[in-house]
Amino acid sequence: MKILHCADIHLGSKMEAKLPKEKSDVRKTEVRGAFNRAVEYAQRHGIKVILLCGDVFDSDRPLKKDKDFFYSVVKNNSDIDFLYLRGNHDTLESYTEYGLENLKTFSTAWTSYEYGDVCITGVESAEENSVAMYSSLNLDKTKKNIVMLHGQIGDTSGKDKINLNKLRNKNIDYLALGHIHYFNGGKLDERGKYVYPGCLEGRGFDEAGEKGFVIIDTDCFSYDFVGNSCRMIREENVDISGAADAYSSYKIIKNIVNCPSKDILRVNLTGEVSFDGDGLERELEELLSGDYYFVSVKNKTSRRFSAEELAGDISLKGEFIRTVLKSDYPEDEKNKIISVGLRALSGREVE
């Protein structure tokens, strides 16, 4: 038997990449499309069970069009069972579409659904059950056991926290998780494993890389990640030390970065430059804007400078440099302080 495991769809998300409104609206539609593609994949491959491990919606009060879309997909794929376990974003989702026999839900008490010799058990995290739920989990060791949870794995218990130590040796074959937005997995104990499928579609630059879902084969509990995103968010560090100006920086970026035009790109500029980098991000974003769906540039370069020459400036920068040069700091520390200070005075991020 094969099962599709997904999580963190976040229907209705505001999109965290700070896109212009028209592109943000497109991306919201594409998030809905990502869920639809996952269901169509299940239909094409004869998969009859889909695990939704939390955060189907981005809010406890999702927009009507997002709710209507989700429940319509469930209703119109009645040959597939959707096992929906709510997460920290959709804790109060009230399941307004009642009477859908193929929509299986959970609560703050352990609930199980059986498919032949496969038993799927889940519980929704809350303050009142975050500690006691581990001792109340009793699984038949003769069954093939999948457990669904939503939260951050670790060694402590609490709301939205999953204590792996307390799940070991509980006859779990596959721990299906949600909450972490990238594909990740590992060994739970001698019998079982745990897996985060990640989100279906990246929303911000902290969600770069391929996104999708996982297909579980319950015969041996192997699993495969399936890429599903319509666009990928990519982040590239580009050293522009050899550049003389914005345009030559642009040429370096284009020679180094291999990113399809449909994708969303973040470029982090690194290295030492000899020219004034004020406004460089905006210039490069304009030059690159026609090459990708959306581009963000972060200037993390340092200015190649002569402290002695800049100290003669009749400006705040000059006064700052003169103050540092007169200090008792070691010479190598002075250069570091001046470099960071120049970045701050030019309004750029300081790490």
C-alpha positions as CSV (number, residue, x, y, z in Angstrom):
1,M,0.0,0.0,0.0
2,K,1.2,3.5,-0.8
3,I,0.3,6.6,1.1
4,L,0.9,10.3,0.3
5,H,2.3,12.3,3.2
6,C,2.2,16.1,3.0
7,A,2.0,19.0,5.4
8,D,2.1,22.8,5.8
9,I,0.2,23.7,2.7
10,H,-0.7,27.1,4.3
11,L,-3.6,28.0,2.1
12,G,-4.2,31.7,2.3
13,S,-0.7,32.6,3.3
14,K,0.3,36.2,2.8
15,M,3.5,35.1,1.0
16,E,6.6,36.0,3.0
17,A,8.9,37.0,0.1
18,K,7.6,40.6,0.1
19,L,6.3,40.2,-3.5
20,P,4.4,43.0,-5.2
21,K,0.6,42.6,-4.7
22,E,-0.1,41.2,-8.2
23,K,2.6,38.6,-7.9
24,S,1.6,37.8,-4.3
25,D,-1.9,37.1,-5.5
26,V,-0.5,34.8,-8.2
27,R,1.5,32.9,-5.6
28,K,-1.5,32.4,-3.4
29,T,-3.2,30.8,-6.4
30,E,-0.1,28.7,-7.0
31,V,-0.2,27.4,-3.4
32,R,-3.7,26.1,-4.0
33,G,-2.5,24.6,-7.3
34,A,0.3,22.8,-5.4
35,F,-2.3,21.0,-3.3
36,N,-4.3,20.1,-6.3
37,R,-1.2,18.7,-8.1
38,A,-0.5,16.5,-5.1
39,V,-4.0,15.1,-5.2
40,E,-3.8,14.6,-9.0
41,Y,-0.5,12.7,-8.4
42,A,-2.4,10.4,-5.9
43,Q,-5.1,9.8,-8.5
44,R,-2.7,9.0,-11.3
45,H,-0.8,6.5,-9.1
46,G,-3.8,4.8,-7.4
47,I,-3.0,6.2,-4.0
48,K,-6.1,6.1,-1.7
49,V,-4.9,7.8,1.5
50,I,-3.4,11.3,1.9
51,L,-2.0,12.4,5.3
52,L,-2.3,16.1,6.0
53,C,0.0,16.7,9.0
54,G,-1.1,20.1,10.0
55,D,-1.4,23.7,8.8
56,V,-3.6,23.0,5.8
57,F,-4.6,26.7,6.3
58,D,-2.4,29.6,7.3
59,S,-4.9,30.9,9.7
60,D,-7.6,29.8,12.2
61,R,-10.0,32.0,10.1
62,P,-9.1,31.2,6.5
63,L,-10.7,33.1,3.6
64,K,-13.9,31.5,2.3
65,K,-12.3,30.9,-1.1
66,D,-9.5,28.9,0.5
67,K,-11.9,26.8,2.6
68,D,-14.2,26.3,-0.4
69,F,-11.3,25.2,-2.5
70,F,-10.0,22.7,0.0
71,Y,-13.3,21.1,0.8
72,S,-14.2,21.0,-2.9
73,V,-11.0,19.0,-3.6
74,V,-11.9,16.6,-0.8
75,K,-15.5,16.2,-2.0
76,N,-14.6,15.7,-5.6
77,N,-12.0,13.0,-4.9
78,S,-14.3,10.8,-2.8
79,D,-12.2,7.7,-3.6
80,I,-9.3,9.1,-1.6
81,D,-9.3,9.4,2.2
82,F,-7.9,12.7,3.5
83,L,-6.6,12.3,7.1
84,Y,-6.5,15.9,8.3
85,L,-4.6,16.6,11.6
86,R,-4.7,20.3,12.5
87,G,-1.5,22.2,13.3
88,N,-0.5,25.3,15.2
89,H,-1.8,27.6,12.4
90,D,-5.2,26.0,11.9
91,T,-5.9,24.8,15.5
92,L,-9.4,26.3,15.5
93,E,-10.5,25.2,12.0
94,S,-14.0,24.1,12.5
95,Y,-14.4,21.6,9.5
96,T,-17.4,23.5,8.1
97,E,-18.0,20.9,5.4
98,Y,-19.6,18.1,7.4
99,G,-20.7,14.8,6.0
100,L,-17.6,14.1,3.9
101,E,-17.0,10.5,4.6
102,N,-13.5,10.6,3.1
103,L,-12.4,13.5,5.4
104,K,-11.0,11.8,8.5
105,T,-10.1,14.2,11.4
106,F,-8.4,14.1,14.8
107,S,-8.7,15.6,18.2
108,T,-6.7,16.0,21.4
109,A,-7.2,12.3,22.1
110,W,-5.5,9.6,20.1
111,T,-7.6,8.6,17.1
112,S,-6.9,5.7,14.8
113,Y,-8.0,4.7,11.2
114,E,-7.3,1.2,9.9
115,Y,-6.6,0.1,6.3
116,G,-6.0,-3.6,6.4
117,D,-2.9,-4.2,8.4
118,V,-2.0,-0.5,8.4
119,C,-3.1,1.5,11.4
120,I,-2.8,5.3,11.2
121,T,-3.0,7.1,14.6
122,G,-2.8,10.7,15.4
123,V,-3.4,13.4,18.0
124,E,-3.5,17.2,17.9
125,S,-1.2,19.1,20.2
126,A,-2.6,21.2,23.0
127,E,-1.5,22.5,26.4
128,E,-3.7,20.0,28.2
129,N,-2.3,16.9,26.4
130,S,1.3,17.9,25.6
131,V,2.8,15.8,28.4
132,A,0.3,13.0,29.0
133,M,-0.3,12.0,25.3
134,Y,2.9,9.9,25.2
135,S,1.9,7.5,28.0
136,S,-1.6,7.1,26.5
137,L,-0.3,5.9,23.1
138,N,-0.7,2.2,22.8
139,L,-0.1,0.5,19.4
140,D,-0.6,-3.1,18.4
141,K,2.9,-4.4,17.6
142,T,1.5,-6.8,15.0
143,K,0.1,-3.9,12.9
144,K,2.0,-1.6,10.5
145,N,1.8,1.6,12.5
146,I,1.9,5.2,11.2
147,V,1.6,8.0,13.8
148,M,0.7,11.6,12.7
149,L,1.9,14.6,14.7
150,H,2.6,18.3,14.2
151,G,5.4,20.1,15.9
152,Q,9.2,20.6,16.4
153,I,11.1,17.4,17.3
154,G,13.4,17.5,20.3
155,D,14.1,16.1,23.7
156,T,11.4,18.1,25.6
157,S,7.6,17.9,25.8
158,G,5.2,20.8,25.3
159,K,2.6,22.4,22.9
160,D,3.9,22.1,19.4
161,K,6.9,20.1,20.6
162,I,7.5,16.5,19.9
163,N,9.6,14.5,22.4
164,L,11.2,11.8,20.3
165,N,12.6,10.0,23.3
166,K,9.1,9.3,24.6
167,L,8.0,7.9,21.2
168,R,10.8,5.4,20.9
169,N,10.0,1.7,21.4
170,K,6.2,2.4,20.9
171,N,5.9,0.1,17.9
172,I,5.9,3.0,15.4
173,D,7.0,2.2,11.9
174,Y,6.6,5.6,10.4
175,L,6.2,8.9,12.3
176,A,4.5,11.3,9.9
177,L,5.3,14.9,10.9
178,G,4.4,18.4,10.0
179,H,5.6,21.9,11.0
180,I,9.2,22.0,9.5
181,H,9.1,23.4,6.0
182,Y,11.9,21.4,4.4
183,F,12.2,17.7,3.7
184,N,13.9,15.9,6.6
185,G,13.9,12.6,8.3
186,G,15.8,10.2,10.4
187,K,15.8,7.0,12.5
188,L,13.4,6.9,15.4
189,D,14.4,3.6,16.9
190,E,15.3,0.1,15.7
191,R,11.8,-0.3,14.2
192,G,10.7,3.1,13.0
193,K,11.7,6.3,11.3
194,Y,10.4,9.9,11.3
195,V,9.8,12.2,8.3
196,Y,9.0,15.8,7.6
197,P,7.8,16.2,4.0
198,G,8.3,20.0,4.1
199,C,5.8,22.4,2.6
200,L,4.3,22.0,-0.9
201,E,5.3,25.4,-2.1
202,G,8.0,27.8,-0.7
203,R,6.7,31.1,0.5
204,G,9.7,33.1,1.6
205,F,13.5,33.2,1.3
206,D,13.7,31.0,4.4
207,E,12.0,28.3,2.5
208,A,14.4,28.0,-0.4
209,G,14.9,24.7,-2.3
210,E,12.7,22.0,-3.8
211,K,9.4,21.5,-2.1
212,G,6.9,18.7,-2.3
213,F,5.5,15.6,-0.6
214,V,6.5,12.1,0.4
215,I,5.2,8.7,-0.9
216,I,5.3,6.0,1.8
217,D,5.5,2.3,0.8
218,T,4.0,0.4,3.7
219,D,5.3,-2.9,2.5
220,C,8.8,-2.0,3.9
221,F,8.2,1.6,5.0
222,S,10.5,3.0,2.5
223,Y,9.7,6.6,1.4
224,D,10.5,8.9,-1.5
225,F,10.4,12.6,-1.8
226,V,8.5,14.0,-4.8
227,G,9.1,17.5,-6.0
228,N,5.9,19.4,-6.5
229,S,6.5,23.1,-6.4
230,C,5.5,25.2,-9.4
231,R,8.4,27.7,-8.7
232,M,11.5,27.2,-6.6
233,I,12.9,29.8,-4.3
234,R,16.6,29.9,-4.7
235,E,19.4,31.7,-2.7
236,E,22.8,32.3,-4.2
237,N,25.9,33.9,-2.7
238,V,27.9,35.8,-5.3
239,D,31.4,37.2,-4.7
240,I,31.6,40.5,-6.7
241,S,35.1,41.4,-5.6
242,G,36.3,41.9,-9.2
243,A,33.4,44.3,-10.1
244,A,33.9,48.0,-10.8
245,D,30.3,49.1,-10.8
246,A,26.7,47.9,-10.8
247,Y,26.7,46.7,-14.4
248,S,29.9,44.6,-14.0
249,S,28.3,43.2,-10.8
250,Y,25.3,42.2,-12.9
251,K,27.5,40.4,-15.4
252,I,29.2,38.5,-12.7
253,I,25.8,37.4,-11.3
254,K,24.6,36.3,-14.7
255,N,27.8,34.3,-15.3
256,I,27.6,32.5,-11.9
257,V,23.8,32.0,-11.2
258,N,22.0,29.2,-13.0
259,C,18.4,29.9,-12.1
260,P,15.3,29.2,-14.4
261,S,13.4,32.4,-15.3
262,K,10.3,31.1,-13.6
263,D,11.9,30.9,-10.2
264,I,12.3,33.4,-7.3
265,L,15.9,34.4,-6.6
266,R,17.7,36.0,-3.7
267,V,21.3,37.1,-4.4
268,N,23.6,37.8,-1.5
269,L,26.5,39.9,-2.7
270,T,29.8,39.1,-0.9
271,G,33.4,40.1,-1.2
272,E,35.3,43.4,-1.1
273,V,34.6,46.2,-3.6
274,S,36.4,49.3,-4.4
275,F,33.3,51.4,-5.4
276,D,30.6,53.0,-3.4
277,G,27.9,50.3,-2.9
278,D,25.1,52.7,-1.9
279,G,22.0,51.8,-3.8
280,L,23.6,48.8,-5.4
281,E,20.8,46.4,-4.4
282,R,18.1,48.5,-6.1
283,E,20.2,48.9,-9.3
284,L,20.8,45.2,-9.5
285,E,17.2,44.3,-8.8
286,E,16.2,46.5,-11.7
287,L,18.8,44.9,-14.0
288,L,17.8,41.4,-13.0
289,S,14.0,42.0,-12.8
290,G,13.3,40.8,-16.4
291,D,15.3,37.6,-15.9
292,Y,13.4,35.9,-13.1
293,Y,9.9,35.9,-11.6
294,F,11.1,38.0,-8.7
295,V,14.6,39.0,-7.5
296,S,15.8,40.3,-4.1
297,V,19.4,41.5,-3.7
298,K,21.2,41.8,-0.3
299,N,24.5,43.6,-0.2
300,K,26.8,41.9,2.2
301,T,30.0,43.2,0.6
302,S,32.7,45.2,2.5
303,R,34.3,48.3,1.1
304,R,37.9,48.1,0.1
305,F,39.2,51.3,1.6
306,S,42.2,53.2,2.8
307,A,41.4,54.4,6.4
308,E,44.0,57.1,6.2
309,E,42.5,58.6,3.0
310,L,38.9,58.4,4.3
311,A,40.0,60.0,7.6
312,G,40.4,63.3,5.8
313,D,36.8,63.5,4.8
314,I,34.8,66.3,6.3
315,S,31.8,64.1,7.0
316,L,30.3,61.8,9.6
317,K,32.2,58.9,8.0
318,G,35.5,60.8,8.3
319,E,34.8,61.7,12.0
320,F,34.0,58.1,12.7
321,I,37.2,56.8,11.1
322,R,39.3,59.4,12.9
323,T,37.8,58.4,16.2
324,V,38.6,54.7,15.6
325,L,42.1,55.3,14.4
326,K,42.9,57.3,17.6
327,S,41.5,54.4,19.8
328,D,43.6,51.8,21.6
329,Y,42.2,48.9,19.6
330,P,44.7,46.7,17.8
331,E,45.3,47.6,14.1
332,D,43.4,44.6,12.7
333,E,40.5,45.3,15.0
334,K,40.4,48.9,13.9
335,N,40.0,47.9,10.2
336,K,37.1,45.5,11.2
337,I,35.4,48.2,13.2
338,I,35.7,50.7,10.4
339,S,34.4,48.2,7.8
340,V,31.3,47.4,9.9
341,G,30.8,51.1,10.7
342,L,30.9,52.1,7.1
343,R,28.3,49.4,6.3
344,A,26.0,50.8,9.1
345,L,26.5,54.4,8.1
346,S,25.5,53.5,4.5
347,G,22.3,52.0,5.8
348,R,23.2,48.4,5.0
349,E,22.7,45.3,7.1
350,V,25.3,44.5,9.7
351,E,25.9,40.9,10.7
